[in-house]
């Protein structure tokens, strides 16, 4: 149960997020299969375990874990386009008239409805963790759209969820650029071997470096030429590595072997206990890492209460 990506959201106001309240709320937005004419469905599932008795909220060490599942019927646009063109060609040939936009849209909708029951179904699950003591919600995704799908559904279930993306006083790109210029990051953070540099002009180019010595003169020359860091690979202590971008998206999180071995040891042989131990250890790590990173990057731009 290790997150691979991370988007961080700040709770603007205190809301009741105790396990009992949350569990009761999520039961009103359960995941369900797509009906024959539904393009997609979205709802909450048990993050651990299956069956009707499995809780929708997993609680461990004061942290809460939930999961949302999306089911969607996959209809390739090329199939719809080809069917539509065939139908238009048939009408124009048989009735000797032009098919215009309004009729074209109606034909497209009819084709969609006829194909939906036969479409393949794709399922995807997004996990989110709540750290009530920190006032944070952490979503395992690099896509703000996927994160917002989960948060908006959670908001509907609870009636209110005043959150916003984590915001810093100093632009992340400025801090990441400064670290690369200084050839070192802040305390407990270490530069690794990957970055993306982009020209500050709108039509400027970009440079992606992978497996590169970021302390080299070549990198410094790009910075001197005015390029800014938009992605940087970093390590924190001896616990995790990640790629951080200028939108505060954490990608390709990797928890080091020591943490994974500790989780295996704590969880023992039972699969559920293993996942619980991994989740607890991950969240304890995040609880130390996220505040440390915020401080290293100049502090959080905290929302005004009200």
N, C-alpha and C positions, 0 to 999 in steps of 0.2 A: 504494500500500500504506500508506494512512494510517488509523489507528484512528479510529473515530467516537465511541466511548465507551470507558470504561476502568474496570476494577476491578483493584485492586492487592492482591497476596497476598505475604506474607512467608514465606520458607522458614525453618522453625523449627530445622532441623538441616541439616547439609551432606549432600547425597546426590549420587551420581554422575549428573551431567547433561551429560556430554560428548557431542558429536554422535554418536559411534559407538554408545555405550550406549543413547542415546535412540532412534536410528534402529532398532536391533535390537529394542528393546522395543515400538515402535509397530507393527512388522510383525505382532505378535500380536493387535492390535486394529484391523484394517483396516476401513474403511467398506465396506459391501456393500448391494446392493439389497434391498428388502423382499421376502420370499417372499409367496406369495398369501395366507397366513393370518397374517402378521405385522403388527401395528399400527405398529411402528417398528423401525428399526435405527440404530446409532450407532457410529462408528469414525473413524479418522484417514485423511486424504487428503493428497496432496502440496500444500503451500501455493502453490507455483508450478509451473506446467506440468502436463501430463497424461501418461498412459501408465505402464506398469509400471516403467519405469526412473527415473521422477521421484522424487527423494528425499522422504521424509516429514518430514525436518527440513531447513530452509533455514538456512544459517550465513552470517552477515555481521558483520564488525567485532566478533567475540566474542559476538554475540547469536544466539539460536536462535528460529526461527519455526516453529510447527506449526499445523495446522488440523484441526478435527473436523467431520464432516458428519453431520447427522441426516436420515434419510428417514422420513416418517410418512404413513400413509394417512389422508386426511381424510374423516371421516364426520360430517356435521352432526348435532348432537344432536336437532334438530327432526325429521330424517328417521327416526332410530331411534325417537324417541318416537311419531311418527305410525304407523310400522309396528307397533310394540308394541301401541298402543291398538287398531289394527284387528284384530290377532290376538286380543287379549283379548275384544273385542266379539264376534268370530266364535265363540270357544269358549263364552262365556257364553250366546249366543243359541242355539247348536246343542245344547249339553249341559245347559242350564238349571242352571248352577251358578256359584259365585263363583270367580274366579281370585285366589289369595292370593300373598303376597310370594315365597315360595320358588319357586313355579311361574312367577311374573312374572319373577324374575331369570333363571331357566333359559330362558324364551322370549326375553328380551333378549339373552342370550349367543348363542343360536341365530341370531337376526337379525343380530347383529354378524358372526358367522362367515360368514353367507351374503352379506353386503354387502362385506366386506373385499376380496375379489379384484377388485371393480369400483370401488373407491374411487380418487379422484385421489391422486397422491403429491406431497407437498411436500418440497422439499429446502432445507436451511439450513446454512450453514457458519459456525463460530465460530473465530476466530483467537486464538492466545495466543503471547506472546513471553516468552522466559526471558532474564534478565540475570544470569548466574551470578556475576559480580563484585559485584553489588549484593545478591544473595540474594533477588531478586524475580521473581515471575511476573505478567505483565500480560495481562489478558484483554480482548479487544475486545467488551465487552458492558455494558449497563446492568442486565442481569438476573442476580441472584445465582444463580438456578436454572440458567440456561444456563452460567454460569461453573462451577458445581459439577458439572454434567454432564460438562464437559470435564475438570475436575481429578480427578473420581472415576474416569473412564475412564483417565486418565493414571496414576493411582495403581494401578489394576488392572494396567496394562501393566508398570509399574516394580516392583511389589511393595510399594513404600512411597513416600509423598510427603507429608512432614510440613509442611503449609502452613496458614496461617490468614490471614484478611483483615487488611489493614493496620490497626493500632490506634494511636491517639494518646493522649498523656497528658491532654490537655484535650479535652473534648467539642467536636467540630467546630462545632456550632451556637453554642456560646459564643464561639468565635473569630470566626466569620462575623458574629455579632451585634455583637461589639466593633468589628470593622472598619467596619461600617456606621454605628455610633454615632460613631466617630472620623472618619467621612467619608473614610477612606483605609485601604488594605490595607497589608501589609508591603512591604518593599523588593522592587522588580521586579514586584510584583503591582498591578494597577489595577482599580478598580471599573468595571463597564460599566453597562448600562442595564436589568438584569433581576434580579428577586429574588422570593422567596416568603416571606411573613411569616405566622407562625401563633401564635395565642394559646396560652399555656402551659397553660391549663386543658383538660381532655380534651374538653369540649363547646364549646370556644372556636372562633371563626371563623378564617378565613385570608384573606390578601390577596395577590394575584398582580400583580406590576407588570412590564410589558414595554414597552420603548421609553420608559422613565421616567428622569427625572433622579434618581438615587439620593441625591444630595446635598441634595435639597429638604427643606423644613420638614415637608411632608406625611409623608415617610418617617420623619423624626425623631419626629413625633407618634405614629405607630404603635409605634415602639420605646419611647417614654416610657409608652405605655399597657400595656406588658408583653409585646408580641409579640416572638417570637424568629425569627431568620433560619433557614429550613430549606433554601433554595436561593439561590445567589448567582452571578451571571455575572461572570467575572473574565478578565483578560488577563495573560499572563506575558511580560515583556520585549516584544519585537516579534515573537514566534515563534508563540504559540498563544493561543487563547481557548477558554473552556469554561464550563459550568454545573456548580458543585460543590454537592452536597447534604449534609445532615447525617449521611448514612450513608457518606460518602466515596465516592460514586459520581460519576464524571466523565461528563457527558453533553454531546453536541453539540460534541465537540472539533473545532476548526478550526485547521489549521496555516496560517500566513500565507503570502501569495504568494511572499515572498522565499525561504522554505524550499522551496516547491514548484518554483519556478524553478531553484533550485540542484540539486534532485534531477533535474529534466529535463536540466540541463546535464551533471551527473555521469553520468547513465545513457545519454546519447546516443540513438541511433535504435532500439536493440534493446529490445523490450518487457520481456524478462526482466531486462535490465540496469537498465531504468527502475524496475521494482518493487524490485529489490535496492537501488538507490540510495535510493529512498523509505523503505524499511524501515530501512536503516542510519542515515539522517539522522533519522528519527523516533525511533529508539532512543537515539541520541546526545543528542537533545533531552530525551527522558524521563529520561536518566541525570543530567542537570543539573537538570531541573525538579522531579522527585519529591523528592530530598533537600532542595532549597531550600524546597519547600512544606511538607515535614514540619517543618523547623526553624522556618519562619514560623508554623506552627500549634501550636507549643509542644513539639515533639519526639515521637518515637515511643515508645509503650509496648511495649518489646521483650519478647519471650517469654523465659521462663526456659529455660536449656539443660537438657537431660536426656533 
